[in-house]
Every structure is written in C-alpha cells, then in structure tokens.
C-alpha cells in the first residue's frame, strides 16, 4: 500500500471538497460579465416613476433586479475571497445517481473551518447512503493529514490514522480550501440575473454564474502545476451552474449554491447523476486544534509497503 491510502479512505469526503465534479470513483480536483436586467422607468398618468418589481421565491426570499457592472462585481468578489484569512462553512451535498431506472441518493452534511495563514483546517462530515451513516473527521495541520472514523478500527486497530503530506502539502490544502475553489469557479463563469436580496438580514447581490468547465479545469491544473492528463476538476460533458449571494458591502460570498448534472462511469456502467451543493459561509478567527485522540493515530507512512 502506498501512502495515498488515506486519500482513498477519505473518498466520500473528497467528492464534496471536490464538492462538485460528479466523480465518485476516484479522487478528483473539484471544485465548480454579462448583461444584467436593466431597471426601467415607466411614466404613469400622474407622472410618478415605478420601481423595479419585487419577486418572491418559493422559499419566501424577496428580491429586486438591479443594474450593476457584473465584470466589476466579479473582480471585486474574487479579490475579497483571496484576502480572507479564516472562515467557517456549513455545507449540504445531495447526489442522486440513476442507472437501470434505479435511483440512489447520498446526502452529506459538513461542518468546516479553515485558517489560510496557518495552513490548517478541519472538517466534520456525515455521509448517509442507503440508510447507513458514516462520520469522518479530518484535520490538516503541520503538513500532516489526520482522519478519524469508526471504519478504521477493523483495518488499522485505531479510529485515528495519519499521513505525512509534506511532499504535496500545497495541493492537499488547496483541494480542501473551499474559498480557493470558489475563486476559480467565479473567475470561470459568466454572470447574469443580478438581484438585490438579503441573507440573515445582510444585504446581498444574488447573481447567477454559468461556469465554463474547460476554463475551470485549465485554471486549476495550472495553479496546482498538474499535467494536462491529470484528473479534471469537472468531467467532460458535465454541466455546472452556480448562484452566489454576495455581501454588497464586503463583496464576500455568504452563500453559494451549485448544481452539477452529468454522466459518470462506475465499474464500466454509465451512471447519470445530479448533485446539489448548498454552502453557507461566515468569517471569523479560526484556530485548528487536534483532539487528544489524534496522538494515538496510526501512521500510514510507516505501514506503506
């Protein structure tokens, strides 16, 4: 066994970090300005000016179309994301796979925190599929990857396993840095349908982002110095759409919704899938501390052959 064992064991988690490619059989690098509706003025007989019409979504969210330069909004948001030191997120990923007219639904709930200056992060994910629940805790700190799951006890005699990832630490960290992924996603997209709305009382711009998957793949490969035949961020033929809720003042995203639709091959069989990913973000100081149990983690480096 090579020292990639830990990454393979964390496959279910990386699908989400990936959060969006639709690949489930291998570790992938995921990830995921145009004209905007113009405000119109209509003169009524008493010469009053009407306001842009408000709309209300099924969830009760009220929004109003706004006229804004999407190229500037796009650039300002990418810059704001790149300047963020630490953040937290709550993420839900629901994947429906269809093959031979049968559907399998997988749900993943993730609590995530990262300190980009310290190059440290942690995630706690619960994966539910076919009535079975699996919990995986992941920590990346001091160029080591730690993971805890009940699944590891039978194979390693310990809930905790660890691996030295110093040789490819930048890749390991960036692949798990959700904002790093969103920077590329937004930069590879065309923006449209900008509307003013609120998220938990904060004024935001809600904007649709149509992602150019070829551009996204090329940008991530270039950033990680990967070869042209490396696993794609998003598989060919996969459609990715995103919606960003951007704080009007700070230009930081407060929520990101993504939908990924495509077909993948599992054990030689084509499988259609639709994945929806909802992410809520908050910005506060984050300190990543390893739990006491991590001290007894089995090193996969020393057990590799």
KAZI-V55925 format. One record per backbone hydrogen bond with DSSP energy under -1.0 kcal/mol. CO is the residue of the C=O (numbers start at 0). NH is the residue of the N-H. If there is no record, write none. Layout:
co={CO:CO}
nh={NH:NH}
//
This chain:
co={0:1:3:4:5:7:9:10:12:13:27:43:47:54:56:60:62:63:68:69:70:71:72:73:74:75:76:77:78:80:84:86:87:88:89:90:91:92:93:94:95:96:97:98:101:103:105:106:107:108:109:110:111:112:113:114:119:120:121:122:123:124:125:126:127:128:131:133:135:136:137:138:139:140:142:143:144:145:146:147:148:149:151:152:158:159:160:161:162:167:168:169:170:175:176:177:178:179:180:181:182:183:185:187:189:190:191:193:194:195:196:198:201:202:203:204:205:206:207:208:209:211:212:213:214:215:216:217:218:219:220:226:234:238:239:240:241:242:243:244:244:245:246:251:253:254:255:256:257:258:259:260:261:263:265:268:270:271:272:273:274:275:276:277:278:279:281:290:291:292:293:297}
nh={304:4:7:8:9:10:13:14:16:17:29:46:43:62:59:56:54:195:72:73:74:75:76:77:78:79:80:81:82:83:115:113:281:111:279:109:277:107:275:105:273:103:271:101:98:96:94:127:92:125:90:123:88:121:86:119:114:139:112:137:110:135:108:133:106:131:128:126:124:147:122:145:120:143:164:140:162:138:160:136:151:152:155:156:148:297:146:299:144:171:172:173:174:177:180:181:182:183:184:185:186:187:188:211:209:33:207:65:205:63:203:201:198:247:196:245:194:243:191:241:189:215:216:217:218:219:220:221:222:223:225:229:237:260:210:258:208:256:206:253:254:204:250:246:280:244:278:242:276:240:274:238:272:270:268:265:263:97:261:95:259:93:257:91:255:89:87:293:294:295:296:161}
//
